[in-house]
């Protein structure tokens, strides 16, 4: 009979005599999983890559980028926490008490220095899984904090660090249970969100809803749609993914809606294999789900199918399942797309090109399912919180965004340069490209200006992200290297109304942006408008028309 390791016996002997049969079976299964990974866990601890904590879990040292090590520690922590819960329910103790007693048995000094919680971030899994921990870690390093460690427990992360001149350690808490929990919690997740003042920053992969804005205003958090509270920190695209063996090459938004609603139930209806469609979707709390629902299902007045559907809180697990299912289809954030699945180009509607979710199409927001990711900060935020948000919006913070696979809004990368050159080449090869537009862009490029400027819903005012991008552009052009650069602003409109009227509207939009740039000290601006030409979305829907109402920025050098 195999001898059980000491750390497993610590829990097993302590409590097995009081277990009900169901608890005993689950406890036994957990012990078997922990025994299987013991050699790896022991190695990580001995090598200083993992450490026992007073919470009864393991923390991984900063800088450890081994995915197998991270996965093993996350799984180990999840299993321990489940055992603590089982024991607590049987013994009539709190889970924290059980965890503390276990930590002591593992040799941890539970009377070690207290933690001072300096920042709590709740909300989006897309933001909270990798981006937020990476931003926090880089921020702490730049501010001179030391001994930084990151402990992950499922979709939650705890970042600890030493504070100069203080005995207590600093702690940043990240709980990524979905965008809705940035604003308020419910059910088992009731102690989350800004509304109950359970966090300092909300993370969202969609804009705040009207009802959320009203709730937070009522609760004294302030107007979270104001420029002082709403911070677009990155761009992302909701990619539609299928198995790599599936021959389907492009999909319209309407076909995507049909597949996820069950209206299209077999792949053979789209030229694929004769197999029923298996749907993999994000959970109800997810901002990715909210974005997908509003951009795909709602316009077609459809809802998610009830059959052949599996839902996930973790995007990574969703990808693994689509990769292993020849009949699978799912949707995820751009950062989760990898070579194990195929991201299908999506066509917004009639007259629009099918576009794949890439850095280029997402940064311009022309991709039909592109989206902004946000931090929401209360008006009474602490100095530490404000400093962190300021760092996130800086050039250094935006580089972190790029590094984790999302799309930052800082200075362009070499990859962005290449994408911009390809975009220009593709445009110039279009046979129906307006002659005057061709003449403007032939001697210009968008290497530094891939973001399009768009407007608030139902308004002629630029949205908050466009205003931020204008500030970034003005700072870029203040560099002496850009003294001889001329800005070309090209406006576009939707197709509502007469063509001549739309041409004038598009030119006025470009001129208004020119006036704003001139107010920031930018000289040498050329303006043009091309009305309803070159749509990037379907003019049949309001969301599509909003996409087409835009101003492009080109630079002539």
C-alpha positions in Angstrom: 0.0 0.0 0.0 1.3 3.4 -1.0 2.3 5.6 1.9 0.5 9.0 1.9 2.7 12.1 2.2 2.9 14.1 5.4 1.1 17.2 4.2 -1.9 15.1 3.0 -2.0 13.1 6.3 -2.2 16.3 8.2 -5.7 16.9 6.9 -6.7 13.3 6.5 -6.0 12.0 10.0 -7.4 15.2 11.6 -10.8 14.9 10.3 -11.7 11.6 8.6 -13.4 10.1 11.6 -16.2 12.7 11.5 -16.9 12.7 7.8 -20.1 11.6 6.1 -19.7 9.0 3.3 -20.1 11.7 0.6 -17.5 13.9 2.2 -15.1 11.0 2.7 -15.3 10.2 -1.0 -14.7 13.7 -2.2 -11.9 14.1 0.4 -10.3 10.9 -0.9 -10.4 12.1 -4.5 -8.8 15.4 -3.6 -6.1 13.6 -1.7 -5.3 11.4 -4.7 -4.9 14.6 -6.9 -2.7 16.2 -4.3 -0.5 13.1 -3.9 -0.1 13.0 -7.7 1.4 16.5 -7.8 3.4 16.2 -4.5 6.8 15.8 -6.2 6.3 18.9 -8.2 5.0 20.9 -5.2 7.9 19.8 -3.0 10.4 20.8 -5.7 8.8 24.2 -6.1 8.9 24.8 -2.4 12.5 23.6 -2.0 13.6 25.7 -5.0 12.1 28.9 -3.5 9.5 29.1 -6.3 6.6 28.5 -4.0 6.0 29.1 -0.3 3.4 28.1 2.3 1.3 31.0 3.6 -0.7 31.8 6.8 -3.8 31.3 4.7 -3.0 27.6 4.3 -2.3 28.0 0.6 0.8 28.4 -1.5 2.1 31.6 -3.1 4.2 31.6 -6.2 7.3 33.8 -6.3 7.3 36.8 -8.6 9.0 36.1 -12.0 8.1 32.4 -12.1 6.6 32.1 -15.6 6.4 28.3 -15.9 2.8 27.5 -16.9 3.1 24.0 -15.4 4.3 25.4 -12.1 1.5 28.0 -12.0 -1.1 25.5 -12.9 0.1 23.0 -10.3 0.0 25.7 -7.6 -3.5 26.9 -8.6 -4.8 23.4 -8.6 -3.2 22.6 -5.2 -4.7 25.8 -3.7 -8.1 25.0 -5.1 -8.0 21.5 -3.6 -6.8 22.8 -0.2 -9.5 25.4 0.0 -12.1 22.8 -0.8 -10.8 20.6 2.0 -10.9 23.5 4.4 -14.5 24.1 3.4 -15.5 20.4 4.0 -13.7 20.3 7.4 -15.2 23.6 8.5 -18.7 22.5 7.7 -18.3 19.3 9.7 -16.4 20.8 12.7 -18.5 23.9 13.0 -15.5 26.1 12.4 -14.9 28.9 10.0 -12.9 28.1 6.9 -10.2 30.6 7.9 -9.8 28.9 11.3 -9.3 25.6 9.5 -6.8 27.1 7.1 -4.8 28.8 9.9 -4.5 25.5 11.8 -3.4 23.7 8.7 -0.8 26.4 8.0 0.6 25.9 11.5 0.9 22.2 10.9 2.8 23.0 7.7 5.3 25.0 9.8 4.0 28.5 9.0 4.3 31.3 11.7 0.7 32.5 11.7 1.7 35.3 14.0 3.8 36.8 11.2 3.4 40.5 10.2 -0.1 41.6 9.3 -1.1 42.6 5.8 -2.2 46.1 4.9 -4.7 45.9 2.0 -3.8 48.8 -0.3 -5.9 48.0 -3.3 -8.8 45.8 -4.2 -9.8 45.2 -7.9 -13.0 43.3 -8.7 -14.6 42.5 -12.0 -13.7 41.2 -15.5 -11.9 37.9 -15.9 -10.4 39.3 -19.2 -8.8 42.1 -17.2 -8.2 40.3 -13.9 -6.7 37.0 -15.2 -3.3 38.4 -16.5 -3.5 42.1 -17.2 -4.3 43.4 -13.8 -1.7 41.2 -11.9 1.0 42.2 -14.5 0.1 45.9 -14.2 0.2 45.7 -10.4 3.5 43.9 -10.4 5.2 46.4 -12.8 3.7 49.3 -10.8 5.1 48.0 -7.5 8.5 47.5 -9.0 8.6 51.0 -10.5 7.5 52.5 -7.2 10.3 50.7 -5.3 8.4 48.0 -3.4 10.3 44.7 -2.9 9.7 41.0 -2.1 6.7 40.8 -4.4 4.9 37.5 -4.6 1.7 36.5 -6.4 -0.7 33.8 -5.1 -3.4 32.6 -7.4 -6.6 30.8 -6.3 -8.7 30.1 -9.3 -9.9 33.5 -10.8 -8.5 35.4 -7.7 -5.0 36.7 -7.2 -3.3 38.0 -4.1 -0.1 40.1 -4.5 2.0 40.7 -1.4 5.0 42.9 -1.0 7.2 44.6 1.7 6.7 48.3 2.4 9.7 50.5 3.1 9.7 51.6 6.8 6.7 49.4 7.8 6.4 46.1 9.6 3.2 45.2 7.9 3.3 43.8 4.3 1.3 45.4 1.5 -1.5 43.4 -0.2 -3.3 43.9 -3.5 -6.5 41.7 -4.0 -7.8 40.9 -7.5 -11.1 39.0 -7.8 -12.0 38.4 -11.4 -15.5 36.9 -11.3 -16.9 38.8 -14.3 -17.6 42.4 -15.3 -21.0 42.6 -13.5 -19.1 42.1 -10.2 -17.1 45.3 -10.8 -20.3 47.2 -9.9 -22.1 44.9 -7.5 -22.2 41.3 -6.3 -25.0 38.8 -5.9 -25.7 35.4 -4.4 -22.4 33.7 -3.4 -20.5 36.7 -4.8 -22.4 39.3 -2.8 -19.3 40.8 -1.2 -17.9 42.2 -4.4 -18.1 45.4 -6.4 -18.0 49.2 -6.1 -21.7 49.6 -5.0 -21.1 48.0 -1.6 -17.6 49.6 -1.3 -16.0 46.2 -1.4 -13.3 47.3 -3.8 -11.3 50.3 -4.9 -11.4 49.7 -8.7 -13.9 48.1 -10.9 -12.6 46.0 -13.9 -14.9 45.7 -16.9 -14.7 44.4 -20.4 -17.7 46.5 -21.4 -19.0 50.0 -20.6 -21.1 50.4 -17.4 -24.8 49.9 -17.9 -27.3 52.6 -17.2 -28.7 50.7 -14.2 -25.1 50.2 -12.8 -24.4 53.9 -13.3 -27.6 54.8 -11.4 -26.9 52.3 -8.6 -23.4 53.6 -8.0 -24.5 57.2 -8.1 -27.2 56.4 -5.5 -24.7 54.7 -3.3 -22.4 57.8 -3.3 -19.7 56.4 -5.6 -20.1 59.3 -8.1 -20.7 59.5 -11.8 -18.6 56.6 -13.1 -19.1 57.8 -16.7 -17.2 61.0 -16.0 -13.7 61.4 -17.3 -12.4 61.3 -13.7 -13.9 57.8 -13.2 -14.0 55.9 -16.5 -10.6 54.8 -17.9 -10.3 52.8 -21.1 -7.1 50.9 -20.3 -6.9 48.6 -23.3 -8.6 47.2 -26.4 -9.6 43.6 -27.0 -11.6 41.7 -29.5 -14.2 39.0 -28.9 -12.8 36.3 -31.2 -15.1 33.6 -32.6 -13.1 30.3 -32.4 -13.7 26.9 -34.0 -11.7 23.6 -34.1 -8.8 23.8 -36.5 -10.1 20.8 -38.4 -13.4 22.7 -39.2 -13.3 23.9 -42.9 -15.6 26.9 -42.4 -13.4 29.9 -43.3 -15.6 33.0 -42.6 -18.9 33.8 -40.8 -21.2 36.8 -40.9 -22.4 38.2 -37.6 -25.9 36.8 -38.5 -24.4 33.3 -39.0 -22.6 33.5 -35.7 -25.9 34.5 -34.0 -27.5 31.5 -35.7 -24.9 29.1 -34.5 -25.0 30.2 -30.9 -28.7 30.4 -30.7 -29.3 26.9 -32.1 -31.0 28.3 -35.2 -28.1 26.7 -37.2 -27.8 23.4 -35.5 -25.5 21.4 -37.9 -22.2 22.5 -39.4 -23.2 21.1 -42.8 -25.6 24.1 -43.2 -22.5 26.3 -43.6 -20.4 23.9 -45.7 -18.8 22.2 -42.7 -18.9 18.6 -41.4 -22.2 16.8 -40.8 -22.0 17.2 -37.1 -24.3 19.0 -34.5 -22.9 22.3 -33.3 -21.4 22.2 -29.8 -21.5 25.6 -28.1 -18.9 26.8 -25.6 -19.8 30.1 -24.0 -18.6 32.4 -21.2 -20.7 32.6 -18.0 -23.4 35.1 -17.1 -21.0 37.3 -15.0 -18.6 37.7 -17.9 -18.1 41.0 -19.7 -17.1 38.9 -22.7 -20.6 37.4 -22.6 -22.2 40.8 -22.3 -20.3 42.1 -25.3 -21.1 39.0 -27.4 -24.7 39.1 -26.4 -25.1 42.8 -27.3 -23.1 42.7 -30.5 -24.2 39.3 -31.9 -27.4 37.9 -30.3 -29.4 41.0 -29.4 -29.4 42.6 -32.9 -30.8 39.4 -34.3 -33.3 39.2 -31.5 -32.0 35.8 -30.5 -30.8 34.2 -27.2 -28.3 31.5 -26.4 -29.3 28.0 -27.2 -30.4 25.7 -24.4 -29.0 22.4 -25.9 -25.4 21.4 -26.5 -24.1 24.4 -24.5 -21.4 24.5 -21.9 -20.5 27.7 -20.0 -17.2 28.7 -18.4 -15.9 31.2 -15.9 -12.4 30.7 -17.2 -11.6 31.6 -20.9 -8.5 29.3 -20.9 -10.6 26.2 -20.2 -13.1 27.2 -22.9 -10.3 27.3 -25.5 -9.0 23.8 -24.4 -12.5 22.4 -24.9 -13.0 23.9 -28.4 -9.5 22.7 -29.4 -10.6 19.1 -28.4 -14.0 19.2 -30.1 -14.3 19.0 -33.9 -17.8 20.3 -33.7 -17.1 23.1 -31.2 -17.5 26.8 -31.4 -16.8 29.4 -28.8 -16.0 33.1 -28.1 -13.2 34.5 -26.1 -11.1 37.6 -25.6 -8.3 38.2 -28.2 -5.6 37.5 -25.5 -6.8 33.9 -25.2 -6.5 33.0 -28.9 -3.7 30.6 -29.6 -2.7 28.1 -32.3 -4.8 25.3 -30.8 -7.9 26.8 -32.3 -9.0 28.8 -35.4 -10.2 32.4 -35.1 -12.8 32.8 -37.8 -12.9 36.2 -39.7 -16.2 37.9 -39.1 -18.2 40.0 -41.6 -20.3 42.8 -40.1 -22.8 42.8 -42.9 -23.5 43.7 -46.5 -20.7 45.7 -48.1 -18.3 45.2 -45.2 -15.1 43.0 -45.4 -14.7 39.9 -43.3 -12.1 40.8 -40.6 -10.2 38.5 -38.3 -9.7 39.6 -34.7 -6.1 41.0 -34.8 -4.2 43.9 -33.1 -4.8 46.0 -36.2 -8.5 45.5 -36.6 -9.1 45.8 -32.9 -7.0 48.9 -32.4 -9.0 50.7 -35.2 -12.2 49.3 -33.6 -13.2 48.2 -37.1 -13.5 44.5 -36.2 -17.2 43.9 -35.6 -16.6 42.4 -32.1 -13.9 44.8 -30.9 -14.3 46.3 -27.4 -12.6 48.5 -24.9 -11.5 47.3 -21.4 -12.1 49.7 -18.5 -11.1 50.6 -15.0 -13.8 52.4 -13.0 -12.6 54.5 -10.1 -14.7 56.2 -7.4 -14.4 59.9 -6.8 -13.0 59.3 -3.3 -10.3 56.9 -4.4 -7.1 56.7 -2.3 -3.8 58.2 -3.5 -2.4 54.7 -4.0 -5.4 53.8 -6.3 -5.0 57.0 -8.3 -1.3 56.5 -8.7 -1.9 53.0 -10.0 -4.5 54.2 -12.5 -2.2 57.0 -13.7 0.6 54.4 -14.2 -1.8 52.1 -16.2 -2.6 55.0 -18.6 1.0 55.9 -19.0 3.3 54.7 -21.8 4.9 52.2 -19.3 1.5 50.8 -18.4 0.4 50.5 -22.0 3.5 48.5 -22.8 2.4 46.0 -20.1 -1.0 45.8 -21.9 0.8 44.8 -25.1 3.0 42.3 -23.3 0.1 40.3 -22.0 -1.4 39.9 -25.5 -4.1 42.7 -25.4 -3.9 45.9 -27.4 -2.3 48.9 -25.8 -2.8 52.5 -26.8 0.8 53.7 -26.4 3.4 54.2 -29.1 3.1 51.8 -31.9 5.2 48.6 -32.0 7.1 47.2 -35.0 4.2 44.8 -35.4 1.8 47.7 -35.6 4.0 49.3 -38.3 3.8 46.1 -40.4 0.0 45.9 -39.8 -0.5 49.5 -40.9 1.6 49.0 -44.0 -0.5 46.0 -44.9 -3.7 47.9 -44.3 -2.6 50.6 -46.7 -1.5 48.1 -49.3 -4.9 46.3 -49.1 -6.8 49.6 -49.5 -4.8 50.7 -52.5 -5.5 47.4 -54.2 -9.3 48.0 -54.0 -10.7 48.7 -57.4 -13.5 50.9 -56.2 -11.4 53.1 -53.9 -12.4 56.8 -54.3 -9.8 58.5 -56.4 -9.4 61.5 -54.0 -9.0 59.1 -51.0 -6.4 57.2 -52.9 -4.5 60.4 -53.7 -4.5 61.4 -50.0 -3.2 58.1 -48.6 -0.6 57.3 -51.2 1.9 59.6 -49.6 0.7 59.0 -46.0 0.6 56.2 -43.5 -1.1 55.1 -40.2 1.9 53.6 -38.5 1.5 55.9 -35.5 -2.3 56.5 -35.8 -4.2 53.2 -36.1 -7.0 54.3 -33.7 -10.1 55.7 -35.4 -12.0 58.5 -33.6 -15.7 57.8 -32.8 -18.5 59.4 -30.9 -20.6 58.9 -27.8 -23.9 57.1 -28.4 -26.5 59.6 -29.5 -24.0 62.5 -29.4 -21.8 64.6 -31.6 -19.1 64.5 -28.9 -16.1 62.2 -29.2 -16.1 59.3 -26.8 -13.7 59.2 -23.9 -11.3 56.9 -25.6 -11.1 59.1 -28.7 -10.4 62.1 -26.5 -7.6 60.2 -24.8 -6.2 59.3 -28.2 -6.3 62.9 -29.3 -4.2 63.8 -26.2 -1.7 61.0 -27.1 -1.5 62.2 -30.7 -0.8 65.8 -29.6 2.0 64.6 -27.3 3.4 62.5 -30.1 3.5 65.4 -32.6 5.2 67.6 -30.0 8.3 65.4 -30.5 10.9 67.3 -32.6 11.1 64.2 -34.9 7.6 65.0 -36.1 8.2 68.7 -36.9 7.8 68.1 -40.6 4.8 65.8 -40.4 1.4 66.9 -41.7 -1.8 65.4 -40.2 -4.5 64.3 -42.6 -8.0 63.8 -41.1 -10.5 61.9 -43.1 -14.2 61.8 -42.0 -16.8 59.2 -42.8 -20.6 59.0 -42.3 -23.3 56.3 -42.3 -25.7 56.1 -45.3 -28.8 57.7 -43.7 -29.9 60.7 -45.8 -28.7 62.1 -49.1 -25.1 61.3 -50.2 -24.2 64.9 -50.6 -25.4 65.7 -47.1 -23.4 62.8 -45.7 -20.3 64.1 -47.4 -20.7 67.5 -45.8 -21.4 65.8 -42.4 -18.2 63.7 -42.7 -16.1 66.7 -43.6 -17.5 68.7 -40.6 -16.6 65.9 -38.3 -13.0 65.9 -39.5 -12.9 69.7 -39.2 -14.1 69.6 -35.6 -11.3 67.2 -34.8 -8.8 69.5 -36.6 -10.0 72.4 -34.4 -9.5 70.4 -31.2 -6.0 69.4 -32.3 -5.2 73.0 -33.2 -6.2 74.0 -29.7 -3.5 71.6 -28.5 -0.9 73.3 -30.6 -0.9 71.0 -33.6 -0.2 72.8 -36.9 -0.5 71.8 -40.6 -3.7 69.8 -40.6 -5.5 68.7 -43.8 -9.2 67.8 -43.8 -11.4 65.7 -46.1 -14.7 63.9 -46.0 -15.9 60.9 -48.0 -19.5 60.5 -46.7 -20.8 57.0 -46.7 -17.9 55.5 -48.7 -15.8 52.6 -47.3 -18.1 51.3 -44.6 -16.5 49.0 -42.0 -19.9 47.8 -40.7 -23.5 47.1 -41.7 -25.5 50.3 -42.0 -28.7 48.3 -41.4 -28.1 48.5 -37.6 -27.6 51.4 -35.3 -24.4 49.8 -33.9 -23.1 49.4 -37.5 -23.9 53.0 -38.4 -22.1 54.1 -35.2 -19.0 52.2 -36.4 -19.2 53.9 -39.8 -19.3 57.4 -38.3 -15.6 57.9 -37.8 -12.5 60.0 -38.4 -9.3 58.4 -39.6 -5.9 59.9 -38.8 -3.1 59.7 -41.4 0.3 61.2 -41.3 2.2 62.6 -44.3 6.0 62.6 -43.6 
